[in-house]
Amino acid sequence: MRHKKNKITLDRKTAARRSLLANLAESLVLYEKIKTTKAKAKATRSLVERLITKAKSQSLTARRELMKVLYTDNAIKKIMEVLAPRYKDRNGGYTRVILFKNRKGDGAEEVIVELV
């Protein structure tokens, strides 16, 4: 029974889920707008918001925490130098999820996730 288990699993094992979310988060940081399914968007939104909040401290510890999740130096550099200063006065709510359409093949709800 999964009573009171709130983790979003996306029907994947831990390693595959972590990799998927890291790729989505990195794309969202670099391009500031991505198109994905509703479930993946909800999981990505919470991850990216936590990363931006960590980056706002502008410390070496925060940079190392970001390195655990994001793969490339470009994404880490952008989140530390561009996004964190942009949201320094904002307390959360850095992303917006907009319903786009249903996918033709399987009918999955597609959404656009963008940084505010």
Secondary structure, 3 states (H helix, E strand, C coil): CCCCCCCCCCCCCHHHHHHHHHHHHHHHHHHCEEEEEHHHHHHHHHHHHHHHHHHCCCCHHHHHHHHHHCCCHHHHHHHHHHHHHHCCCCCCCCEEEEEEEECCCCCCEEEEEEEC
